[in-house]
Amino acid sequence: MALKLTILGCGSALPAKKRNPSAQILETPDGLFLIDCGEGTQLRLRQEHVKIQSISHILISHMHGDHYLGLVGLLSTMNLLGRKKEIHIMGPEPLQEMVESHSRFSSSMFQFPVQYSVTDSKKSEVIYDSVKLEISTLPLKHRIPTTGFYFREKPKPRRLIKAILEQYDVPIKERVDITLGADFIKDDGSVISNKTLTKDPSLSLSYAYCSDTGYMPALAKRIEGCSLLYHESTFMEAEKARAKKTMHSTAAQAASIAKEAGVKHLLLGHYSARYTELDALYQEALAVFPQTILGIQGLVIDIDKICS
Amino acid sequence: MALKLTILGCGSALPAKKRNPSAQILETPDGLFLIDCGEGTQLRLRQEHVKIQSISHILISHMHGDHYLGLVGLLSTMNLLGRKKEIHIMGPEPLQEMVESHSRFSSSMFQFPVQYSVTDSKKSEVIYDSVKLEISTLPLKHRIPTTGFYFREKPKPRRLIKAILEQYDVPIKERVDITLGADFIKDDGSVISNKTLTKDPSLSLSYAYCSDTGYMPALAKRIEGCSLLYHESTFMEAEKARAKKTMHSTAAQAASIAKEAGVKHLLLGHYSARYTELDALYQEALAVFPQTILGIQGLVIDIDKICS
């Protein structure tokens, strides 16, 4: 399974029609990661038929309400539905206090373990590392400590060419090594090169989630060549001063980061409620970076497909 | 204006389709009172076209998430929309800590004053008292400290009979006293009785909100003759043992409180997510108390109309 993203909400602080606050589900080879969890996320998960007990990690970018106010409700529902499996919550330090104070207020303890990893908005750190996937934080520029998240698939095994393997009678037990790059040495000592036996691996995909942030040119270098960049675009250029003051970005600024970083695709979101129609905002980004996708609620993006 | 109730949510802890968690708006002669504020309430207010800045008081029954998790989001939205007018929050003690810790996490202070009144779940107290309206708490029986809320309109002025006033040439300045029960004394000393000049006042209406609570027969006496009783009915009788254990009520129990109290109408709500259809639950209550209304999301009840 490759990376598949579902937009649960693409609004900003003020709720707008059909724009719930920030929340996304990323399906990865290691399971489901929920990124941000604004108010109403549990309902949105339900509407998108996401199995909430399959979520293993919840990543929170920062402590503004539109990015985390749905967390306690979601955890409570997981609990009521009988969850026993651990959940990992990664984000700013106050998250643990916030969740635990709610348990105290309501005199109810979760029946599953909750692990917390505190993110540091001052530096980029690897916060998740497995055979198939690495996640690191991306320090962002906002009014309070904020990090983005950079998901990168690890290099994948080379793909075996069945017909050639059969031709050279390659035993099953040798095959894993061959996917990792080994040549095949026949009983007579002759060598069949790995290149003959395999095709290049599938592309390792990556996804960068950058919200909320002011315009931050230095970000481009950190996410160079990324398959899909989600970059907040709260405002249009006409509101550039306001974007700067509130430490948000315009659609053109998001597109310019995408262009500078040479990403494959840019995904917009976190729109101000003032934009009831998004076409002009979309056009503003497209003019700078043509491979732009207008994020809307319910959109599902198969990152493998759009990059192949 | 009499009392008018809008059901914003009628679900319980687990969200169900078209059943948001607890929240109601009561329109009173003194303005808008929000009763409970589960996750997503601000969106429901928007859908029902309620002017959120007109809400003057928010009453929270208890600290279970499905009754208060929408509060911080709603206050944040009021703030973003420029509210300057004070708001009163009435409920259990931890509410203030909860709201203020969110302000601390997000480094954002509300630009309007927030007044807190702490409710005491051990005794009934008057928490609001004006010329036209009184609100007192109703101690309930739940797993954590919980109070219901009893809204009672004060006795209304007697209604002047215009034609009779004109017939006796009653000066304008005398009329307020007459609405309060005074007779009219003519210049020649003769007395026109109040009864001749006025009709009985309109009915003073009352609304009792009782959620969440286990079966509590003693409640009936406190709300005797109430115009409309909202009593939670999380379960049906088949789940009576579960209702007892979790300190909730069955539909039949809610109806039996209504019958015992001699209320005019009973309103059901706070349904368990296990009931996808509510007809059987409704029938269970109707069999005990015929003047039962099945609460559903979006229902608006003009308490004056149903009682006249």
Boltz contact constraints between the chains, C-beta under 6 A:
constraints:
  - contact:
      token1: [A, 13]
      token2: [B, 80]
      max_distance: 6.0
  - contact:
      token1: [A, 14]
      token2: [B, 80]
      max_distance: 6.0
  - contact:
      token1: [A, 15]
      token2: [B, 43]
      max_distance: 6.0
  - contact:
      token1: [A, 39]
      token2: [B, 39]
      max_distance: 6.0
  - contact:
      token1: [A, 39]
      token2: [B, 73]
      max_distance: 6.0
  - contact:
      token1: [A, 40]
      token2: [B, 40]
      max_distance: 6.0
  - contact:
      token1: [A, 43]
      token2: [B, 15]
      max_distance: 6.0
  - contact:
      token1: [A, 63]
      token2: [B, 105]
      max_distance: 6.0
  - contact:
      token1: [A, 63]
      token2: [B, 106]
      max_distance: 6.0
  - contact:
      token1: [A, 64]
      token2: [B, 106]
      max_distance: 6.0
  - contact:
      token1: [A, 65]
      token2: [B, 72]
      max_distance: 6.0
  - contact:
      token1: [A, 65]
      token2: [B, 73]
      max_distance: 6.0
  - contact:
      token1: [A, 65]
      token2: [B, 76]
      max_distance: 6.0
  - contact:
      token1: [A, 69]
      token2: [B, 73]
      max_distance: 6.0
  - contact:
      token1: [A, 72]
      token2: [B, 65]
      max_distance: 6.0
  - contact:
      token1: [A, 73]
      token2: [B, 39]
      max_distance: 6.0
  - contact:
      token1: [A, 73]
      token2: [B, 65]
      max_distance: 6.0
  - contact:
      token1: [A, 73]
      token2: [B, 69]
      max_distance: 6.0
  - contact:
      token1: [A, 76]
      token2: [B, 65]
      max_distance: 6.0
  - contact:
      token1: [A, 80]
      token2: [B, 13]
      max_distance: 6.0
  - contact:
      token1: [A, 80]
      token2: [B, 14]
      max_distance: 6.0
  - contact:
      token1: [A, 94]
      token2: [B, 105]
      max_distance: 6.0
  - contact:
      token1: [A, 105]
      token2: [B, 63]
      max_distance: 6.0
  - contact:
      token1: [A, 105]
      token2: [B, 94]
      max_distance: 6.0
  - contact:
      token1: [A, 106]
      token2: [B, 63]
      max_distance: 6.0
  - contact:
      token1: [A, 106]
      token2: [B, 64]
      max_distance: 6.0
  - contact:
      token1: [A, 107]
      token2: [B, 144]
      max_distance: 6.0
  - contact:
      token1: [A, 144]
      token2: [B, 107]
      max_distance: 6.0
